Amino acid sequence: MVSQAYPLKRIGLLGGSFNPAHRGHRRLSLHAIRALGLDEVWWLVSPGNPLKPVKGMAPFPARMASARAMARRAPIRPSAIEQRLKTRYTADTLAKLPRLYPKHRFIWLMGADNLAQFHRWERWRDIARQVPIAVIARPGYDGNARASPAMSWLRRAVRPAGQAKNWTCWRLPALVMLRFRPDPTSATRLRAADPSWHRQFSSSPQTSTSSVKP
């Protein structure tokens, strides 16, 4: 009997605090799915972002629940994998994912605001050598992103946006700049408008993370 070969799953990874998850995260993910030919986007809900202050950070179960609610009825998977793996830094998470999911190929998604400070991430060059990176333009941040120390190092690795769906064939490091119609939603503004937003998720059955896959 001849075994059937299954294509590798193409997964976009969007890391963040999701404090809370909002429609900007969802729209970015759906645009990335179309532009990059992805099967899914995984939202890696961080147990604790080393670059963000603890003050104002909602409990992890509430942030996970908000991500689940926002991802509903879309090819988006909120994931607690960093909590399960006990990885603090993105580079460590990315080092483990290929062993856990050998039939998947991953591309890292980030906004231009994150590229502007990418050089502050732990072992950021290792991240760029582990997976391709897709940077989504954000109004007000593109100039800083293009002038950032990380972009100076990655400039020769930039691929044409018209070839974005070929990312699984790129030699690393590789970076593609994607431009979509911007969404003005901001987690900072949502928290300012409702500092207790997470209470609506505190008693929800969605706050359980034990069954979250991947």
Secondary structure, DSSP 8 states (H G I E B T S, - for coil): --------EEEEEEEE--TT--HHHHHHHHHHHHHHT-SEEEEEE-S--TTS-STT---HHHHHHHHHHHHTTSSEEEE-HHHHHT--SHHHHHHHHHHH-TTEEEEEEEEHHHHHTGGGSTTHHHHHHHS-EEEE--TTTHHHHHTSHHHHHHGGGEE-GGGGGGGGG--SS-EEEE--------HHHHHHH-TTGGGGGTT-GGG--TT---
